[in-house]
Amino acid sequence: MNRKQKIGKIGEEKACSYLKRHGFELLERNYRIRGGEIDIVTKDGDELVFVEVKTRTDQQFGMPAEAVTRSKQRHLIDTARYYIHQKQFYQTAARFDVIEVMIDQTGIFHKVTINHIKNAFMLS
């Protein structure tokens, strides 16, 4: 596993802990189909939530959520549609959230900041 993958894995762990602390029910992690992956599938009350986690150690390339491009959104939407069909969540409201995880690696202790963007984009 390379450095980027390790940082991504840490970000997903932090995002899952955050979601659990805020009352979300985790259903799946790293749900994959050909052509797409959803980092976290969860429920917020009666609503199905597809979560894309973006982790960064600096803002050299912008804020993490900026990496969720239109193309990435289309892949997430297609994968979510397949998930809804496969798991038969036809009558369940759904949304797409992005969780930005910033890891400040300056100093001995790593400071983690989480920004949860609800309804980051729409199923269209």
ROSE-4610 file (N, C-alpha, C; in Angstrom, 1 decimal, always signed):
// ROSE-4610
residu = [M/M/M/N/N/N/R/R/R/K/K/K/Q/Q/Q/K/K/K/I/I/I/G/G/G/K/K/K/I/I/I/G/G/G/E/E/E/E/E/E/K/K/K/A/A/A/C/C/C/S/S/S/Y/Y/Y/L/L/L/K/K/K/R/R/R/H/H/H/G/G/G/F/F/F/E/E/E/L/L/L/L/L/L/E/E/E/R/R/R/N/N/N/Y/Y/Y/R/R/R/I/I/I/R/R/R/G/G/G/G/G/G/E/E/E/I/I/I/D/D/D/I/I/I/V/V/V/T/T/T/K/K/K/D/D/D/G/G/G/D/D/D/E/E/E/L/L/L/V/V/V/F/F/F/V/V/V/E/E/E/V/V/V/K/K/K/T/T/T/R/R/R/T/T/T/D/D/D/Q/Q/Q/Q/Q/Q/F/F/F/G/G/G/M/M/M/P/P/P/A/A/A/E/E/E/A/A/A/V/V/V/T/T/T/R/R/R/S/S/S/K/K/K/Q/Q/Q/R/R/R/H/H/H/L/L/L/I/I/I/D/D/D/T/T/T/A/A/A/R/R/R/Y/Y/Y/Y/Y/Y/I/I/I/H/H/H/Q/Q/Q/K/K/K/Q/Q/Q/F/F/F/Y/Y/Y/Q/Q/Q/T/T/T/A/A/A/A/A/A/R/R/R/F/F/F/D/D/D/V/V/V/I/I/I/E/E/E/V/V/V/M/M/M/I/I/I/D/D/D/Q/Q/Q/T/T/T/G/G/G/I/I/I/F/F/F/H/H/H/K/K/K/V/V/V/T/T/T/I/I/I/N/N/N/H/H/H/I/I/I/K/K/K/N/N/N/A/A/A/F/F/F/M/M/M/L/L/L/S/S/S]
num = [1/1/1/2/2/2/3/3/3/4/4/4/5/5/5/6/6/6/7/7/7/8/8/8/9/9/9/10/10/10/11/11/11/12/12/12/13/13/13/14/14/14/15/15/15/16/16/16/17/17/17/18/18/18/19/19/19/20/20/20/21/21/21/22/22/22/23/23/23/24/24/24/25/25/25/26/26/26/27/27/27/28/28/28/29/29/29/30/30/30/31/31/31/32/32/32/33/33/33/34/34/34/35/35/35/36/36/36/37/37/37/38/38/38/39/39/39/40/40/40/41/41/41/42/42/42/43/43/43/44/44/44/45/45/45/46/46/46/47/47/47/48/48/48/49/49/49/50/50/50/51/51/51/52/52/52/53/53/53/54/54/54/55/55/55/56/56/56/57/57/57/58/58/58/59/59/59/60/60/60/61/61/61/62/62/62/63/63/63/64/64/64/65/65/65/66/66/66/67/67/67/68/68/68/69/69/69/70/70/70/71/71/71/72/72/72/73/73/73/74/74/74/75/75/75/76/76/76/77/77/77/78/78/78/79/79/79/80/80/80/81/81/81/82/82/82/83/83/83/84/84/84/85/85/85/86/86/86/87/87/87/88/88/88/89/89/89/90/90/90/91/91/91/92/92/92/93/93/93/94/94/94/95/95/95/96/96/96/97/97/97/98/98/98/99/99/99/100/100/100/101/101/101/102/102/102/103/103/103/104/104/104/105/105/105/106/106/106/107/107/107/108/108/108/109/109/109/110/110/110/111/111/111/112/112/112/113/113/113/114/114/114/115/115/115/116/116/116/117/117/117/118/118/118/119/119/119/120/120/120/121/121/121/122/122/122/123/123/123/124/124/124]
x = [+0.9/+0.0/+0.9/+0.7/+1.5/+1.0/+1.7/+1.4/+0.0/-0.3/-1.6/-2.8/-2.6/-3.6/-3.7/-2.6/-2.6/-3.4/-3.1/-3.8/-5.3/-5.6/-7.0/-7.7/-7.0/-7.6/-7.8/-6.8/-7.0/-8.2/-8.3/-9.5/-10.8/-10.9/-12.1/-12.4/-11.4/-11.6/-12.1/-11.5/-12.0/-13.4/-13.7/-15.1/-16.1/-15.8/-16.7/-16.9/-15.9/-16.0/-16.9/-16.7/-17.5/-19.0/-19.2/-20.6/-21.3/-20.6/-21.1/-21.4/-20.5/-20.7/-21.9/-22.3/-23.4/-24.7/-24.7/-25.9/-26.2/-25.3/-25.5/-25.3/-26.1/-26.0/-25.1/-23.9/-23.1/-23.6/-23.8/-24.2/-23.1/-22.3/-21.2/-20.0/-18.9/-17.6/-17.0/-16.5/-15.9/-16.7/-18.0/-18.9/-18.4/-18.0/-17.5/-18.3/-18.4/-18.9/-17.9/-18.1/-17.3/-17.6/-16.6/-16.8/-17.1/-17.1/-17.3/-17.2/-17.0/-16.9/-17.5/-18.1/-18.6/-17.9/-17.3/-16.5/-17.3/-18.5/-19.3/-20.8/-21.5/-23.0/-23.6/-24.4/-24.9/-26.4/-27.0/-28.4/-28.4/-29.1/-29.3/-30.8/-31.2/-32.7/-33.2/-34.2/-34.8/-34.1/-33.1/-32.5/-31.2/-31.1/-29.9/-28.8/-27.6/-26.6/-25.4/-25.0/-23.7/-22.7/-21.6/-20.6/-19.3/-18.8/-17.5/-16.5/-15.4/-14.4/-13.2/-12.8/-11.6/-10.7/-9.5/-8.5/-7.3/-6.9/-5.7/-4.8/-3.5/-2.6/-2.2/-2.6/-2.4/-3.4/-3.4/-4.4/-3.7/-2.5/-1.7/-2.6/-3.5/-4.3/-5.8/-6.0/-7.3/-8.0/-9.2/-10.0/-10.3/-10.4/-10.6/-11.9/-13.0/-14.3/-14.1/-13.2/-13.0/-12.6/-12.1/-11.7/-12.9/-14.1/-15.3/-15.9/-15.3/-15.6/-16.9/-17.4/-18.7/-18.5/-17.4/-17.1/-17.2/-16.6/-16.6/-18.1/-18.8/-20.2/-21.0/-20.8/-21.5/-21.2/-20.0/-19.6/-20.3/-20.3/-20.9/-22.4/-23.1/-24.5/-24.8/-24.1/-24.3/-24.1/-23.1/-22.9/-24.0/-24.4/-25.5/-26.8/-27.1/-28.3/-28.2/-27.1/-26.9/-27.1/-26.5/-26.7/-28.2/-28.9/-30.3/-31.1/-30.8/-31.4/-31.1/-29.8/-29.3/-29.9/-30.0/-30.4/-31.9/-32.6/-34.0/-34.4/-33.7/-34.0/-34.8/-35.8/-36.5/-37.3/-37.9/-38.8/-38.0/-36.7/-35.9/-35.3/-35.5/-34.8/-33.3/-32.6/-31.2/-30.5/-29.3/-28.5/-27.0/-26.3/-24.8/-24.2/-23.3/-22.5/-21.1/-20.3/-18.9/-18.3/-17.4/-16.7/-15.2/-14.8/-13.4/-12.7/-11.6/-10.7/-9.4/-9.1/-7.8/-6.9/-5.7/-4.8/-3.6/-3.4/-2.3/-1.2/-0.1/+1.0/+2.2/+1.9/+3.0/+3.0/+4.2/+4.3/+4.2/+4.2/+4.2/+2.9/+1.8/+0.4/-0.2/-1.0/-1.7/-3.1/-3.3/-4.7/-5.5/-6.7/-7.6/-8.9/-9.2/-10.4/-11.3/-12.6/-13.6/-14.6/-14.9/-16.0/-17.0/-18.2/-19.3/-20.2/-20.2/-21.0/-22.2/-23.3/-24.5/-25.1/-25.7/-26.3/-25.3/-24.1/-23.1/-23.4/-24.2/-24.7/-25.9/-26.7/-28.0/-27.9/-28.8/-29.0/-29.8/-29.2/-29.9/-29.7]
y = [-1.2/+0.0/+1.2/+2.1/+3.3/+4.4/+5.5/+6.6/+7.2/+7.4/+8.0/+7.1/+5.8/+4.8/+4.7/+4.8/+4.8/+6.0/+7.2/+8.4/+8.3/+7.8/+7.5/+6.6/+5.5/+4.6/+5.2/+6.0/+6.7/+7.7/+8.4/+9.3/+8.5/+7.4/+6.6/+6.1/+5.7/+5.3/+6.5/+7.6/+8.8/+9.2/+9.1/+9.4/+8.4/+7.1/+6.1/+6.4/+6.7/+7.1/+8.3/+9.3/+10.5/+10.2/+9.4/+9.1/+8.3/+7.3/+6.5/+7.5/+8.4/+9.3/+10.2/+10.4/+11.3/+10.5/+9.2/+8.4/+7.8/+7.8/+7.1/+5.6/+4.8/+3.4/+3.0/+2.4/+2.0/+0.7/+0.8/-0.4/-1.1/-0.3/-0.9/+0.0/-0.6/+0.2/-0.3/+0.6/+0.3/-0.6/-0.2/-0.9/-0.7/-1.9/-1.8/-2.5/-1.9/-2.6/-2.2/-2.9/-2.5/-1.1/-0.2/+1.2/+2.1/+1.6/+2.6/+2.0/+2.9/+2.5/+3.6/+3.2/+4.2/+3.9/+4.9/+4.7/+4.2/+4.9/+4.5/+4.6/+3.5/+3.6/+3.5/+4.4/+4.5/+5.0/+4.9/+5.5/+6.5/+7.6/+8.7/+8.8/+8.1/+7.9/+7.0/+7.5/+6.7/+7.0/+7.8/+8.2/+7.4/+6.9/+6.3/+7.3/+7.2/+8.2/+7.5/+8.0/+7.6/+8.6/+8.2/+9.1/+8.9/+10.0/+10.0/+10.7/+10.0/+10.6/+11.1/+12.3/+12.9/+13.3/+12.8/+13.1/+13.8/+14.8/+15.6/+15.9/+16.1/+16.5/+18.0/+18.6/+20.0/+20.4/+21.7/+22.3/+22.7/+22.1/+22.4/+22.3/+21.3/+21.1/+21.5/+22.3/+22.8/+22.0/+22.3/+21.6/+20.2/+19.3/+17.9/+17.7/+18.4/+18.2/+18.6/+19.5/+19.9/+18.8/+17.7/+16.5/+15.7/+16.0/+15.2/+16.0/+15.7/+16.3/+15.8/+16.4/+16.0/+14.5/+14.2/+12.8/+11.8/+12.2/+11.4/+11.2/+12.4/+12.3/+11.4/+11.4/+10.4/+9.0/+8.7/+7.3/+6.9/+7.9/+7.6/+7.4/+8.2/+8.1/+6.8/+6.4/+5.1/+3.9/+4.0/+3.0/+2.9/+4.1/+4.2/+3.6/+3.9/+3.3/+1.8/+1.3/-0.2/-0.7/+0.0/-0.5/-0.5/+0.6/+0.7/-0.4/-0.8/-1.9/-3.2/-3.4/-4.7/-4.9/-3.9/-4.1/-3.8/-3.4/-3.1/-2.0/-0.9/+0.3/+1.3/+0.7/+1.5/+2.7/+2.5/+3.5/+4.3/+4.2/+5.0/+6.2/+7.3/+8.6/+8.4/+9.0/+8.9/+10.3/+10.4/+11.6/+11.3/+12.3/+12.1/+13.1/+12.7/+13.5/+13.4/+14.4/+14.3/+14.7/+13.9/+14.2/+14.5/+15.7/+16.1/+15.8/+15.2/+14.9/+15.6/+16.5/+17.2/+16.7/+16.2/+15.7/+16.6/+17.3/+18.3/+17.4/+17.3/+16.4/+17.2/+18.5/+19.2/+19.0/+18.7/+18.5/+17.0/+16.7/+15.3/+14.6/+15.4/+14.8/+15.3/+14.4/+14.7/+15.3/+16.5/+17.1/+16.7/+16.2/+15.8/+16.7/+17.3/+18.1/+17.5/+17.4/+16.8/+17.8/+17.9/+18.8/+17.9/+17.8/+17.0/+17.8/+17.6/+18.3/+17.5/+17.8/+17.0/+17.5/+16.6/+16.9/+17.6/+17.1/+17.7/+17.8/+16.8/+16.8/+15.9/+16.0/+15.4/+14.2/+13.2/+12.1/+12.6/+12.5/+13.0/+12.1]
z = [+0.0/+0.0/+0.0/-0.9/-1.0/+0.0/+0.1/+1.0/+0.8/-0.5/-0.8/-0.4/-0.6/-0.2/+1.3/+2.0/+3.5/+4.1/+3.5/+3.9/+3.6/+2.5/+2.1/+3.1/+3.5/+4.4/+5.8/+6.2/+7.5/+7.4/+6.3/+6.1/+6.2/+5.6/+5.6/+7.0/+7.8/+9.2/+10.0/+9.8/+10.6/+10.2/+8.9/+8.4/+9.0/+9.1/+9.7/+11.1/+11.9/+13.3/+13.5/+12.6/+12.7/+12.4/+11.4/+11.1/+12.2/+12.8/+13.9/+15.1/+15.4/+16.5/+16.3/+15.0/+14.7/+14.4/+14.8/+14.7/+13.3/+12.4/+11.1/+11.3/+10.5/+10.5/+9.3/+9.6/+8.4/+7.8/+6.5/+5.8/+5.0/+4.3/+3.5/+3.5/+3.3/+3.0/+1.7/+1.0/-0.3/-1.2/-1.4/-2.3/-3.7/-4.4/-5.7/-6.7/-7.9/-9.1/-10.2/-11.3/-12.5/-12.9/-12.8/-13.2/-12.1/-10.9/-9.8/-8.4/-7.4/-6.0/-5.2/-4.1/-3.1/-1.8/-1.3/-0.1/+1.1/+1.4/+2.5/+2.1/+2.4/+2.3/+3.7/+4.0/+5.4/+5.4/+6.5/+6.6/+7.7/+7.4/+8.3/+8.5/+9.6/+9.8/+8.7/+8.0/+6.9/+5.5/+5.5/+4.2/+4.0/+2.8/+2.3/+1.9/+2.4/+2.2/+1.6/+0.4/-0.3/+0.0/+0.6/+1.1/+0.3/-0.2/-0.9/+0.1/+0.5/+1.4/+0.6/+0.9/+0.3/+1.4/+1.4/+2.5/+1.9/+2.6/+2.2/+3.4/+3.1/+4.2/+4.0/+2.9/+2.6/+1.6/+1.3/+0.3/-1.0/-1.2/-2.4/-3.7/-3.7/-4.9/-4.7/-3.7/-3.4/-2.2/-2.0/-0.9/-1.4/-0.5/-0.9/-1.7/-1.4/-2.1/-3.6/-3.9/-5.3/-6.2/-5.6/-6.4/-6.8/-6.3/-6.7/-7.9/-9.0/-10.3/-10.9/-11.9/-12.6/-13.0/-13.6/-14.0/-12.8/-11.7/-10.5/-10.0/-10.0/-9.6/-10.4/-11.7/-12.6/-12.3/-12.0/-11.6/-10.3/-9.3/-8.0/-8.2/-9.0/-9.3/-9.9/-10.9/-11.6/-10.6/-9.7/-8.8/-7.7/-7.3/-6.3/-6.9/-8.2/-8.8/-8.8/-9.1/-9.1/-7.6/-6.7/-5.3/-4.9/-5.2/-4.9/-5.5/-6.8/-7.5/-6.8/-6.6/-6.0/-4.6/-3.8/-2.4/-2.3/-3.4/-3.4/-2.5/-2.5/-1.7/-2.6/-3.4/-4.3/-3.7/-2.6/-1.9/-0.9/-0.9/+0.1/-0.5/+0.2/-0.2/-0.1/-1.0/-1.1/-1.3/-0.8/-1.0/-1.1/-1.6/-1.7/-0.9/+0.0/+0.9/+0.6/+0.9/+0.8/+2.1/+2.6/+3.8/+3.5/+3.8/+3.7/+5.0/+4.9/+6.0/+5.8/+6.6/+6.5/+7.7/+7.3/+8.3/+8.4/+9.5/+9.6/+10.2/+9.4/+9.9/+10.5/+10.8/+11.4/+12.9/+13.4/+14.8/+15.1/+16.4/+16.9/+16.7/+17.1/+17.0/+15.7/+15.1/+13.9/+14.2/+13.8/+14.0/+12.8/+13.1/+12.0/+12.0/+10.9/+10.8/+9.8/+10.2/+9.3/+8.9/+7.6/+7.1/+6.4/+6.9/+6.3/+5.5/+4.2/+3.2/+2.8/+3.4/+3.1/+1.8/+1.1/-0.2/-1.1/-1.2/-2.0/-3.5/-4.0/-5.3/-5.4/-6.5/-6.6/-7.5/-7.2/-8.1/-9.3/-10.5/-11.7/-12.8]
